[in-house]
Amino acid sequence: LGDTAGAERAAGALEAWSGPDGARRYARSLASGVRARLAWERGRPAEALAWLERGGLEVSRDYSPVHLGTQVPERWLRAEALRVLGRPDEALGWYESVAEMSPHEGVYRAPAA
């Protein structure tokens, strides 16, 4: 929503969070997703992809009360970054992964087709 300073603070808080090991990995992965989105919004797709690769994807239903641990926004952003960077074959695999893991991903089904 344009509050980049707030997003940076939130990413920092996620990175610094000290909970159980699995939850901490999940929080850091989410922080990388926030930083990737910020890079994308600044027009830096290679940096966005680097953040996504650094953060990995932590699919964790244990730490998500509504089973949103599939990180579909991050998977979608990875597909978009790969596409923009001229890596369409890799992007296709990520687009195809959308709407496979959770009913909450349905909104991505049509654009991914």
CYANA upper distance limits for C-alpha pairs under 8 A (distance plus 0.5 A):
  3 ASP  CA      7 ALA  CA      6.78
  4 THR  CA      8 GLU  CA      6.59
  4 THR  CA     38 LEU  CA      7.58
  5 ALA  CA      9 ARG  CA      6.75
  6 GLY  CA     10 ALA  CA      6.62
  7 ALA  CA     11 ALA  CA      6.64
  7 ALA  CA     34 VAL  CA      7.35
  7 ALA  CA     35 ARG  CA      8.44
  7 ALA  CA     38 LEU  CA      8.37
  8 GLU  CA     12 GLY  CA      6.68
  8 GLU  CA     34 VAL  CA      8.26
  8 GLU  CA     35 ARG  CA      7.68
  9 ARG  CA     13 ALA  CA      6.65
 10 ALA  CA     14 LEU  CA      6.71
 10 ALA  CA     31 ALA  CA      8.06
 11 ALA  CA     15 GLU  CA      6.69
 11 ALA  CA     30 LEU  CA      8.19
 11 ALA  CA     31 ALA  CA      4.91
 11 ALA  CA     32 SER  CA      7.80
 11 ALA  CA     34 VAL  CA      6.64
 11 ALA  CA     35 ARG  CA      7.30
 12 GLY  CA     16 ALA  CA      6.66
 12 GLY  CA     31 ALA  CA      7.65
 13 ALA  CA     17 TRP  CA      6.52
 14 LEU  CA     27 ALA  CA      5.71
 14 LEU  CA     28 ARG  CA      6.37
 14 LEU  CA     30 LEU  CA      7.83
 14 LEU  CA     31 ALA  CA      6.11
 15 GLU  CA     24 ARG  CA      8.44
 15 GLU  CA     27 ALA  CA      7.04
 15 GLU  CA     28 ARG  CA      5.44
 15 GLU  CA     31 ALA  CA      6.64
 17 TRP  CA     24 ARG  CA      7.03
 17 TRP  CA     27 ALA  CA      7.77
 18 SER  CA     24 ARG  CA      6.60
 19 GLY  CA     23 ALA  CA      6.60
 19 GLY  CA     24 ARG  CA      6.00
 20 PRO  CA     24 ARG  CA      6.47
 21 ASP  CA     25 ARG  CA      6.77
 22 GLY  CA     26 TYR  CA      6.73
 23 ALA  CA     27 ALA  CA      6.58
 23 ALA  CA     63 TYR  CA      6.79
 24 ARG  CA     28 ARG  CA      6.71
 25 ARG  CA     29 SER  CA      6.61
 25 ARG  CA     58 GLU  CA      7.60
 26 TYR  CA     30 LEU  CA      6.72
 26 TYR  CA     58 GLU  CA      5.89
 26 TYR  CA     59 VAL  CA      8.24
 26 TYR  CA     60 SER  CA      7.67
 26 TYR  CA     63 TYR  CA      8.36
 27 ALA  CA     31 ALA  CA      6.69
 28 ARG  CA     32 SER  CA      6.75
 28 ARG  CA     55 GLY  CA      7.17
 29 SER  CA     33 GLY  CA      6.87
 29 SER  CA     55 GLY  CA      5.04
 29 SER  CA     56 GLY  CA      6.56
 29 SER  CA     57 LEU  CA      6.74
 29 SER  CA     58 GLU  CA      6.79
 30 LEU  CA     34 VAL  CA      6.84
 30 LEU  CA     55 GLY  CA      8.07
 31 ALA  CA     35 ARG  CA      6.75
 31 ALA  CA     55 GLY  CA      8.21
 32 SER  CA     36 ALA  CA      6.47
 32 SER  CA     51 TRP  CA      5.90
 32 SER  CA     52 LEU  CA      6.53
 32 SER  CA     54 ARG  CA      7.66
 32 SER  CA     55 GLY  CA      5.50
 33 GLY  CA     37 ARG  CA      6.66
 33 GLY  CA     51 TRP  CA      7.44
 33 GLY  CA     52 LEU  CA      6.55
 33 GLY  CA     55 GLY  CA      7.68
 33 GLY  CA     74 GLU  CA      6.34
 34 VAL  CA     38 LEU  CA      6.80
 35 ARG  CA     39 ALA  CA      6.76
 35 ARG  CA     48 ALA  CA      7.76
 35 ARG  CA     51 TRP  CA      7.07
 36 ALA  CA     40 TRP  CA      6.62
 36 ALA  CA     47 GLU  CA      7.50
 36 ALA  CA     48 ALA  CA      4.51
 36 ALA  CA     49 LEU  CA      7.24
 36 ALA  CA     50 ALA  CA      8.19
 36 ALA  CA     51 TRP  CA      5.66
 36 ALA  CA     52 LEU  CA      6.58
 37 ARG  CA     41 GLU  CA      6.60
 37 ARG  CA     48 ALA  CA      7.01
 37 ARG  CA     77 LEU  CA      8.09
 38 LEU  CA     42 ARG  CA      6.77
 38 LEU  CA     48 ALA  CA      8.11
 39 ALA  CA     43 GLY  CA      6.97
 39 ALA  CA     44 ARG  CA      5.69
 39 ALA  CA     45 PRO  CA      7.22
 39 ALA  CA     47 GLU  CA      6.52
 39 ALA  CA     48 ALA  CA      5.54
 40 TRP  CA     44 ARG  CA      5.68
 40 TRP  CA     45 PRO  CA      5.73
 40 TRP  CA     47 GLU  CA      8.09
 40 TRP  CA     48 ALA  CA      5.94
 40 TRP  CA     81 ALA  CA      8.44
 44 ARG  CA     48 ALA  CA      6.79
 45 PRO  CA     49 LEU  CA      6.62
 45 PRO  CA     81 ALA  CA      5.68
 45 PRO  CA     84 VAL  CA      7.73
 45 PRO  CA     85 LEU  CA      7.64
 46 ALA  CA     50 ALA  CA      6.70
 46 ALA  CA     81 ALA  CA      7.47
 46 ALA  CA     85 LEU  CA      7.63
 47 GLU  CA     51 TRP  CA      6.77
 48 ALA  CA     52 LEU  CA      6.83
 48 ALA  CA     78 ARG  CA      8.35
 48 ALA  CA     81 ALA  CA      7.60
 49 LEU  CA     53 GLU  CA      6.59
 49 LEU  CA     78 ARG  CA      6.55
 49 LEU  CA     81 ALA  CA      6.60
 49 LEU  CA     82 LEU  CA      7.94
 50 ALA  CA     54 ARG  CA      6.50
 51 TRP  CA     55 GLY  CA      6.52
 52 LEU  CA     56 GLY  CA      6.52
 52 LEU  CA     57 LEU  CA      8.33
 52 LEU  CA     74 GLU  CA      7.64
 52 LEU  CA     78 ARG  CA      7.34
 57 LEU  CA     70 THR  CA      8.50
 57 LEU  CA     71 GLN  CA      7.58
 58 GLU  CA     69 GLY  CA      7.67
 58 GLU  CA     70 THR  CA      8.09
 58 GLU  CA     71 GLN  CA      8.25
 59 VAL  CA     69 GLY  CA      5.46
 59 VAL  CA     70 THR  CA      5.60
 59 VAL  CA     71 GLN  CA      7.57
 60 SER  CA     64 SER  CA      7.38
 60 SER  CA     67 HIS  CA      8.33
 60 SER  CA     69 GLY  CA      5.44
 60 SER  CA     70 THR  CA      7.72
 61 ARG  CA     65 PRO  CA      7.94
 61 ARG  CA     67 HIS  CA      5.67
 61 ARG  CA     68 LEU  CA      7.73
 61 ARG  CA     69 GLY  CA      6.02
 63 TYR  CA     69 GLY  CA      7.97
 64 SER  CA     68 LEU  CA      6.35
 64 SER  CA     69 GLY  CA      6.27
 67 HIS  CA    102 SER  CA      8.11
 68 LEU  CA    102 SER  CA      8.02
 68 LEU  CA    104 HIS  CA      7.72
 70 THR  CA    101 MET  CA      7.10
 70 THR  CA    102 SER  CA      7.67
 71 GLN  CA     75 ARG  CA      6.89
 72 VAL  CA     76 TRP  CA      6.45
 72 VAL  CA     98 VAL  CA      7.05
 72 VAL  CA    105 GLU  CA      7.03
 73 PRO  CA     77 LEU  CA      6.53
 74 GLU  CA     78 ARG  CA      6.58
 75 ARG  CA     79 ALA  CA      6.84
 75 ARG  CA     94 TRP  CA      6.76
 75 ARG  CA     95 TYR  CA      8.20
 75 ARG  CA     97 SER  CA      8.36
 75 ARG  CA     98 VAL  CA      7.74
 76 TRP  CA     80 GLU  CA      6.76
 76 TRP  CA     94 TRP  CA      7.43
 76 TRP  CA     95 TYR  CA      7.01
 76 TRP  CA     98 VAL  CA      7.58
 77 LEU  CA     81 ALA  CA      6.54
 78 ARG  CA     82 LEU  CA      6.61
 78 ARG  CA     91 ALA  CA      7.81
 78 ARG  CA     94 TRP  CA      7.60
 79 ALA  CA     83 ARG  CA      6.63
 79 ALA  CA     90 GLU  CA      7.99
 79 ALA  CA     91 ALA  CA      4.80
 79 ALA  CA     92 LEU  CA      7.43
 79 ALA  CA     93 GLY  CA      8.33
 79 ALA  CA     94 TRP  CA      5.69
 79 ALA  CA     95 TYR  CA      6.31
 80 GLU  CA     84 VAL  CA      6.65
 80 GLU  CA     91 ALA  CA      7.31
 81 ALA  CA     85 LEU  CA      6.53
 81 ALA  CA     91 ALA  CA      8.33
 82 LEU  CA     86 GLY  CA      6.86
 82 LEU  CA     87 ARG  CA      5.56
 82 LEU  CA     88 PRO  CA      6.95
 82 LEU  CA     90 GLU  CA      7.16
 82 LEU  CA     91 ALA  CA      5.64
 83 ARG  CA     87 ARG  CA      5.86
 83 ARG  CA     88 PRO  CA      5.42
 83 ARG  CA     90 GLU  CA      8.46
 83 ARG  CA     91 ALA  CA      5.98
 87 ARG  CA     91 ALA  CA      6.78
 88 PRO  CA     92 LEU  CA      6.50
 89 ASP  CA     93 GLY  CA      7.34
 90 GLU  CA     94 TRP  CA      7.33
 91 ALA  CA     95 TYR  CA      6.69
 92 LEU  CA     96 GLU  CA      6.54
 93 GLY  CA     97 SER  CA      6.87
 94 TRP  CA     98 VAL  CA      7.32
 95 TYR  CA    112 ALA  CA      5.77
 95 TYR  CA    113 ALA  CA      8.24
 96 GLU  CA    112 ALA  CA      7.35
 96 GLU  CA    113 ALA  CA      8.31
 97 SER  CA    101 MET  CA      8.36
 98 VAL  CA    105 GLU  CA      7.08
 98 VAL  CA    108 TYR  CA      6.95
 98 VAL  CA    109 ARG  CA      7.09
 98 VAL  CA    112 ALA  CA      7.57
 99 ALA  CA    103 PRO  CA      7.43
 99 ALA  CA    104 HIS  CA      8.21
 99 ALA  CA    105 GLU  CA      5.05
 99 ALA  CA    106 GLY  CA      5.79
 99 ALA  CA    107 VAL  CA      8.38
 99 ALA  CA    108 TYR  CA      6.90
 99 ALA  CA    109 ARG  CA      6.14
100 GLU  CA    105 GLU  CA      7.97
101 MET  CA    105 GLU  CA      7.93
102 SER  CA    106 GLY  CA      8.31
105 GLU  CA    109 ARG  CA      7.67
108 TYR  CA    112 ALA  CA      6.52
109 ARG  CA    113 ALA  CA      6.87
